[in-house]
Structures are given as structure tokens and as C-alpha cells.
Amino acid sequence: MLETVRRLDRSAFEPHICCFEDSPQLRALSCATLVLPMPALFCWNGWQRVRQLRRYIREHRIDIVHTYMLKASMFGALASRGLGCAVVSSRRSTPNEATRRMAPVLRYVNRYATRVLANSDAVRQAAIGLERLSPAKVDVLYNGVDLDRYAPGAADPAVAAAIGLPPGAPVIGIVANYRPVKALPLFIETARAVAAAVPECVFLLVGRGPLQPELARLAASLGIEGRVFFTNGTLGVPECLRLMSVACLCSESEGFSNALLEYMAAGLPVVATNGGGNPEAIEDGVTGFLVRGRDPRDLAAPIVRLVQDEALRVRLGRAAMERCREQFDIREAVHRQERYYAALLAREGRVASVHD
């Protein structure tokens, strides 16, 4: 959302951002922002915030309300009801336990959404099934990535030293916050299987979150604590990607992973679980490998193959980068979003001039 807002054509669109909490990223935006703290939607405070947003939409004559994530989709649809604005309700992940619990509420508020917008076909199909949506109402626009920011480059020895990586060791990495949905214990277990075949490999978890102590204990129990490293959010992702030989993703649930796009933009071969929108980004055997099931040995096998075969590693990495440039450039992703907004406004009898 931040990347889209920064790049929107301001001659055609005037963005207003509403968030449930403040942040430095929000304050850095050069557009109107509104913070409506709300611990829960279905409480007195929540209904007060709905009224506040409803008043804001009316006063600023908002044409399109585009919501991101589950709570926002319910909140925005209720606040926009009957105001004459178009409502785009995003779906950005395949269903999890929370989504399934809230499915009846989503089915109710979906009647106030003009369109539902998914970030992959896998997410689209899941939303249609769970929420009983008409397929004609659900569209797909893929995420994009900043190709300049994540472009391949030489590894910085100072970054490697800050992490404590041994010089010259092949680095197998994953970019993911340390949360349960990212299935990082599976990555640690895979690391043990890889280390058994290629003892010189080290493993880097780029992110932050509450599970780091638990993950460190798991690595110690598996006898690989000296080969597993955590950034805990202290280093930039592009700099860490330039240290890696192979990048992984083993989430239990993914919509359309930004991490996968970052790996591809950095020219890295990818080994990922075959779930959610992953097959829509990774072409198996061409830009990386997709693994069915969740056996660490199955994930380890293509990693070992890539580490031991430099030519294969380079070929898949280049193919991944080229596919990313052709299909997932953030600039074109924003242009697609602009054209989507313009088409929506045209259907609603309004006008926006957008440069193709």
C-alpha cells in the first residue's frame, strides 16, 4: 500500500490514508492521513471509529475506499455504506483460522463492496469459496517489487560481519517475520537436513518477531545453533539478500508473497512450498523449485542441489530476475492499479485521467 501511494499519479488521484495505528511510515507520506485507534471492531469504540471514518469520507468527497486486510475490509465497508463511493475490498492471503471464523461477517459486509480485489488467483478462488462471492465480482492484481532497490549487487563484508556469518560460507536465507504462519520451525529443521549434506552452509533468518527465542532453542536442540543466524530486524533486506546463495519460503499460508518477489528481483534461485500464490510467481524448475508437502528432507533436497551446482544456481537466479522484471515491476503494478481505479470510476459514472 505504501509503495502504491508513493507512486500514484497525483494529477489523477488524491490519496487519503486511514490506519488503525500511527507509524513512522505513515507520518512520512506526503498525503492526507488519518489515525483511528481501534482495538476491536465490534465494541463501542469501534462503532465510534466507523462514524468518524464515515464523516471523513463524506467531508472529503472520497470516490473510492480501498481497504487492506481483514479488519479494514469490514470497517471500511460499514463506514462507506450508502455514501455513493465505490468500495474495493482487498484479499491478500489464503484463508486462515481467523478468516474462517469471520466468514459470516465478511459475507454480510461484502454486500457493500463494489469489487473484491485479490493479489493472486489462489486468493481469488479461496475468497470465492469461503465467502460465497460471485466470481464476476472478484478481480486479481499482482503485487509489484522495486527492482532498483532489490537489484543484485556485491555482498557487503560489513553486513556479514555484523551478523557474524563465517567468510565464504554458502548462505541459505529466508525473509519472514518470526510468526507462526511463516512456519520457521520447518526452515530450521530443513537447515539441519541441508547441513548434514553440505556442512559448510549457514542459515539466515531475516526478520523480527516474538518467536526468535523459541527458534534459537530449536536450532540448539538440533545441534546447528552455530550455523543459524537471526537479524532481528536490525539490517536492511536488500543488503541481506546480497549475502544469500539460495532463498527459501515455507509459509503455511501465502497470498502472493512480497518476499518471493524480492528474492527474484535480487537474482536468487528460490525453493518454496507449493501453496497459495507461490506457483503464480515461481515456475518450477525454471526460476526455482516448488516443493509439495512439508517434509524437511523434501525442502532440503533442491537446496542441496542448488548449493552444489553453481551453473544451475546462476541460471535459475537469472531466469527469476528476468521474470520479475517482465511481470512484477512495481511501476507497472501501480499503473495497473491506476487503470483499475479509472475503470471503476468510469463504471460509477465518474472520471479520472490516467496516463497509460
C-alpha positions as CSV (number, residue, x, y, z in Angstrom):
1,M,0.0,0.0,0.0
2,L,2.8,2.4,0.9
3,E,4.6,1.7,-2.4
4,T,1.4,2.3,-4.3
5,V,0.6,5.6,-2.6
6,R,4.1,7.0,-3.1
7,R,3.8,6.3,-6.9
8,L,0.2,7.2,-7.7
9,D,-0.3,9.8,-10.4
10,R,-1.3,12.9,-8.3
11,S,-2.7,14.6,-11.4
12,A,-5.4,11.9,-11.4
13,F,-5.7,10.7,-7.8
14,E,-5.6,12.3,-4.4
15,P,-4.8,9.6,-1.8
16,H,-6.0,9.7,1.8
17,I,-4.7,7.0,4.2
18,C,-6.6,5.8,7.2
19,C,-4.8,3.5,9.7
20,F,-5.7,1.9,13.0
21,E,-2.3,2.9,14.5
22,D,0.3,5.5,13.9
23,S,3.8,4.7,12.5
24,P,6.9,6.5,11.1
25,Q,6.0,5.1,7.6
26,L,2.6,6.7,7.8
27,R,3.9,10.1,9.0
28,A,6.5,10.1,6.2
29,L,3.8,10.0,3.5
30,S,3.1,13.3,1.6
31,C,-0.6,12.9,1.6
32,A,-3.6,13.3,3.9
33,T,-3.5,10.7,6.8
34,L,-6.0,9.8,9.5
35,V,-5.3,7.6,12.5
36,L,-8.3,5.9,14.1
37,P,-7.0,3.7,17.0
38,M,-9.4,0.7,17.3
39,P,-8.6,-2.4,19.3
40,A,-11.7,-4.2,18.1
41,L,-14.4,-3.5,15.5
42,F,-17.4,-4.9,17.4
43,C,-17.3,-2.6,20.5
44,W,-18.4,0.9,21.4
45,N,-15.0,2.3,20.4
46,G,-15.2,0.5,17.1
47,W,-18.6,1.9,16.2
48,Q,-17.4,5.4,17.1
49,R,-14.5,5.0,14.7
50,V,-16.8,3.8,12.0
51,R,-18.8,7.0,12.4
52,Q,-15.6,9.1,12.3
53,L,-14.4,7.5,9.1
54,R,-17.9,7.8,7.6
55,R,-17.8,11.6,8.4
56,Y,-14.3,11.9,6.9
57,I,-15.4,10.1,3.6
58,R,-18.4,12.4,3.3
59,E,-16.5,15.6,4.1
60,H,-13.6,14.9,1.7
61,R,-15.9,13.6,-1.0
62,I,-13.9,10.3,-1.3
63,D,-14.7,8.5,-4.6
64,I,-13.0,5.1,-3.9
65,V,-12.5,3.4,-0.5
66,H,-9.8,0.7,-0.9
67,T,-9.4,-1.5,2.1
68,Y,-6.5,-3.7,3.0
69,M,-6.6,-6.7,5.4
70,L,-9.4,-8.4,7.3
71,K,-10.4,-5.8,9.9
72,A,-10.1,-2.9,7.5
73,S,-12.3,-4.6,4.9
74,M,-15.1,-4.9,7.4
75,F,-14.5,-1.5,8.9
76,G,-14.3,0.3,5.5
77,A,-17.4,-1.4,4.0
78,L,-19.5,-0.5,7.0
79,A,-18.2,3.1,7.1
80,S,-18.9,3.6,3.4
81,R,-22.4,2.2,3.3
82,G,-24.8,4.4,1.4
83,L,-22.4,7.2,0.7
84,G,-22.2,6.7,-3.0
85,C,-18.4,5.9,-3.1
86,A,-17.0,2.7,-4.7
87,V,-15.6,0.2,-2.2
88,V,-12.7,-2.1,-3.2
89,S,-12.2,-4.8,-0.6
90,S,-8.8,-6.5,-0.7
91,R,-8.0,-10.1,-0.1
92,R,-4.2,-10.6,0.3
93,S,-3.8,-14.1,1.8
94,T,-5.4,-17.5,1.6
95,P,-7.8,-18.2,4.5
96,N,-6.5,-18.9,7.9
97,E,-8.3,-19.7,11.2
98,A,-9.2,-16.1,11.8
99,T,-10.6,-15.6,8.3
100,R,-12.8,-18.7,8.6
101,R,-14.2,-17.6,12.0
102,M,-15.1,-14.2,10.4
103,A,-16.5,-15.6,7.2
104,P,-20.2,-15.0,8.2
105,V,-19.3,-11.3,8.9
106,L,-17.4,-11.0,5.6
107,R,-20.4,-12.4,3.7
108,Y,-22.6,-9.7,5.3
109,V,-20.3,-6.7,4.7
110,N,-19.4,-7.9,1.1
111,R,-22.8,-6.7,0.0
112,Y,-21.5,-3.2,0.5
113,A,-18.3,-3.8,-1.6
114,T,-18.3,-2.7,-5.2
115,R,-15.4,-5.1,-6.1
116,V,-13.2,-7.6,-4.3
117,L,-9.6,-7.4,-5.3
118,A,-7.2,-10.4,-4.7
119,N,-3.4,-10.4,-5.2
120,S,-3.3,-13.9,-6.8
121,D,-5.7,-16.3,-8.4
122,A,-5.2,-18.7,-5.5
123,V,-6.5,-16.0,-3.1
124,R,-9.3,-15.2,-5.6
125,Q,-10.5,-18.8,-5.7
126,A,-10.3,-19.2,-1.9
127,A,-12.3,-16.0,-1.3
128,I,-15.0,-17.1,-3.8
129,G,-15.3,-20.4,-2.0
130,L,-15.2,-19.3,1.6
131,E,-17.2,-16.0,1.3
132,R,-19.6,-17.3,-1.4
133,L,-18.7,-14.5,-3.7
134,S,-19.8,-14.2,-7.3
135,P,-16.7,-14.9,-9.4
136,A,-17.7,-11.9,-11.6
137,K,-17.2,-9.6,-8.6
138,V,-13.6,-10.7,-7.8
139,D,-10.5,-9.4,-9.7
140,V,-6.8,-10.1,-9.5
141,L,-3.9,-7.6,-9.5
142,Y,-0.5,-9.0,-8.6
143,N,1.9,-7.2,-6.2
144,G,5.0,-5.5,-7.5
145,V,8.5,-5.0,-6.3
146,D,11.0,-2.1,-6.5
147,L,13.5,-3.6,-9.0
148,D,16.1,-0.8,-8.3
149,R,16.1,-1.3,-4.5
150,Y,16.4,-5.1,-4.7
151,A,18.8,-5.3,-7.7
152,P,21.7,-7.8,-7.4
153,G,24.9,-6.5,-6.0
154,A,28.1,-7.4,-4.3
155,A,27.8,-8.7,-0.8
156,D,28.9,-6.2,1.9
157,P,31.5,-7.8,4.2
158,A,30.5,-5.4,6.9
159,V,26.9,-6.7,6.8
160,A,28.1,-10.3,7.0
161,A,30.4,-9.4,9.9
162,A,27.6,-7.6,11.8
163,I,25.5,-10.8,11.6
164,G,28.5,-13.0,12.4
165,L,28.5,-15.1,9.3
166,P,31.7,-17.0,8.6
167,P,33.5,-15.8,5.5
168,G,32.9,-17.7,2.3
169,A,30.1,-19.9,3.6
170,P,27.1,-20.5,1.4
171,V,24.1,-18.7,2.9
172,I,20.6,-20.2,2.8
173,G,18.2,-17.5,3.7
174,I,14.6,-16.7,4.4
175,V,12.9,-13.3,4.7
176,A,9.9,-13.6,7.1
177,N,8.8,-12.1,10.4
178,Y,9.2,-14.6,13.2
179,R,5.5,-15.5,13.4
180,P,3.7,-18.9,13.4
181,V,2.2,-18.5,9.9
182,K,5.7,-18.3,8.4
183,A,6.5,-21.9,9.6
184,L,10.0,-21.1,10.5
185,P,10.5,-24.3,12.6
186,L,10.2,-26.1,9.2
187,F,13.1,-23.9,7.9
188,I,15.2,-24.7,11.0
189,E,14.5,-28.5,10.5
190,T,15.3,-28.1,6.8
191,A,18.6,-26.4,7.8
192,R,19.6,-29.5,9.7
193,A,19.0,-31.7,6.7
194,V,20.9,-29.4,4.4
195,A,23.8,-29.1,6.9
196,A,24.1,-32.9,7.0
197,A,24.8,-32.9,3.3
198,V,26.7,-29.6,3.0
199,P,28.3,-28.9,6.4
200,E,29.7,-25.5,5.3
201,C,26.3,-24.0,4.8
202,V,24.9,-21.4,7.2
203,F,21.3,-20.3,7.5
204,L,20.0,-16.7,7.9
205,L,16.5,-15.6,9.1
206,V,15.9,-12.0,8.1
207,G,13.0,-10.5,10.1
208,R,11.9,-9.9,13.6
209,G,9.2,-11.2,16.0
210,P,8.3,-13.0,19.2
211,L,9.4,-16.5,18.1
212,Q,13.1,-15.8,17.9
213,P,14.0,-17.4,21.3
214,E,11.9,-20.5,20.5
215,L,13.6,-20.8,17.1
216,A,17.0,-20.4,18.6
217,R,16.2,-23.2,21.1
218,L,15.1,-25.4,18.3
219,A,18.3,-24.9,16.4
220,A,20.3,-25.7,19.6
221,S,18.3,-28.9,20.1
222,L,19.0,-30.0,16.6
223,G,22.8,-29.3,17.0
224,I,23.0,-26.5,14.5
225,E,22.9,-23.4,16.7
226,G,26.3,-22.2,15.5
227,R,25.1,-22.2,11.9
228,V,21.7,-20.4,12.3
229,F,21.7,-16.6,12.4
230,F,19.0,-14.0,13.1
231,T,18.9,-10.3,12.1
232,N,16.0,-9.5,14.4
233,G,15.1,-6.5,12.2
234,T,18.4,-4.7,12.6
235,L,19.5,-4.9,8.9
236,G,18.0,-4.0,5.6
237,V,16.5,-6.7,3.5
238,P,18.3,-5.8,0.2
239,E,21.7,-6.0,1.9
240,C,20.9,-9.4,3.5
241,L,19.7,-10.8,0.1
242,R,23.1,-10.0,-1.4
243,L,24.6,-12.4,1.1
244,M,22.5,-15.3,0.1
245,S,23.1,-18.2,-2.3
246,V,19.6,-19.7,-2.1
247,A,16.4,-18.1,-0.8
248,C,13.5,-20.1,0.8
249,L,9.8,-19.7,1.7
250,C,8.0,-22.3,3.7
251,S,4.9,-20.5,5.0
252,E,1.7,-22.4,5.8
253,S,-0.4,-19.7,4.1
254,E,0.6,-17.2,1.5
255,G,-1.4,-14.9,-0.8
256,F,1.2,-13.6,-3.1
257,S,4.5,-13.3,-1.2
258,N,6.4,-10.0,-1.4
259,A,9.5,-11.9,-0.1
260,L,9.3,-14.2,-3.2
261,L,9.3,-11.1,-5.5
262,E,12.3,-9.6,-3.5
263,Y,14.2,-12.9,-4.0
264,M,13.5,-12.9,-7.7
265,A,14.4,-9.2,-8.1
266,A,17.7,-9.9,-6.4
267,G,18.5,-12.7,-8.8
268,L,18.2,-15.5,-6.3
269,P,17.0,-19.1,-7.1
270,V,14.1,-19.9,-4.8
271,V,12.9,-23.0,-3.0
272,A,9.3,-22.6,-1.8
273,T,6.4,-24.7,-0.6
274,N,3.8,-25.1,-3.3
275,G,1.0,-23.3,-1.7
276,G,-1.2,-20.2,-2.1
277,G,0.0,-17.9,-4.9
278,N,3.6,-19.3,-4.9
279,P,3.1,-21.2,-8.2
280,E,2.0,-18.0,-9.8
281,A,5.4,-16.4,-9.1
282,I,7.8,-19.3,-9.3
283,E,8.0,-21.5,-12.3
284,D,9.1,-24.9,-11.0
285,G,12.5,-25.9,-12.5
286,V,12.9,-22.6,-14.3
287,T,13.1,-19.8,-11.7
288,G,13.3,-22.0,-8.7
289,F,11.8,-25.2,-7.2
290,L,8.3,-25.7,-5.7
291,V,8.0,-28.5,-3.1
292,R,4.8,-30.3,-2.2
293,G,4.3,-31.4,1.3
294,R,6.1,-30.2,4.4
295,D,8.8,-32.8,5.0
296,P,12.1,-31.0,5.7
297,R,14.0,-33.6,3.6
298,D,11.9,-32.7,0.6
299,L,12.7,-29.0,1.1
300,A,16.4,-29.7,1.7
301,A,16.9,-31.7,-1.5
302,P,16.6,-28.9,-4.0
303,I,18.6,-26.5,-1.7
304,V,21.5,-29.0,-1.6
305,R,21.3,-29.4,-5.4
306,L,21.5,-25.6,-5.9
307,V,24.4,-25.2,-3.5
308,Q,26.4,-27.9,-5.2
309,D,25.6,-26.9,-8.8
310,E,26.7,-23.3,-9.4
311,A,25.7,-23.3,-13.0
312,L,22.1,-24.3,-12.1
313,R,22.0,-21.7,-9.3
314,V,23.1,-18.9,-11.7
315,R,20.7,-20.0,-14.5
316,L,17.6,-20.1,-12.2
317,G,18.6,-16.9,-10.5
318,R,18.8,-15.1,-13.8
319,A,15.6,-16.5,-15.0
320,A,13.9,-15.4,-11.8
321,M,15.2,-11.9,-12.2
322,E,14.0,-11.7,-15.8
323,R,10.6,-13.0,-14.9
324,C,10.3,-10.4,-12.1
325,R,11.3,-7.6,-14.5
326,E,8.8,-8.7,-17.1
327,Q,5.8,-9.2,-14.8
328,F,6.3,-7.8,-11.3
329,D,7.9,-4.3,-11.7
330,I,6.3,-2.0,-9.0
331,R,6.0,0.8,-11.6
332,E,3.8,-1.3,-13.9
333,A,1.9,-2.7,-10.9
334,V,1.0,0.8,-9.8
335,H,0.0,1.7,-13.4
336,R,-2.3,-1.4,-13.4
337,Q,-3.8,-0.1,-10.1
338,E,-4.4,3.3,-11.6
339,R,-6.1,1.8,-14.6
340,Y,-8.2,-0.3,-12.3
341,Y,-9.3,2.7,-10.3
342,A,-10.1,4.7,-13.5
343,A,-12.2,1.8,-14.9
344,L,-14.0,1.6,-11.6
345,L,-14.8,5.3,-11.6
346,A,-15.9,5.1,-15.2
347,R,-18.4,2.4,-14.3
348,E,-19.6,4.5,-11.5
349,G,-20.1,7.5,-13.9
350,R,-17.1,9.5,-12.7
351,V,-13.9,10.4,-14.5
352,A,-10.2,10.1,-13.8
353,S,-7.4,10.9,-16.3
354,V,-4.7,8.3,-16.2
355,H,-1.6,8.1,-18.3
356,D,-1.2,4.6,-19.8
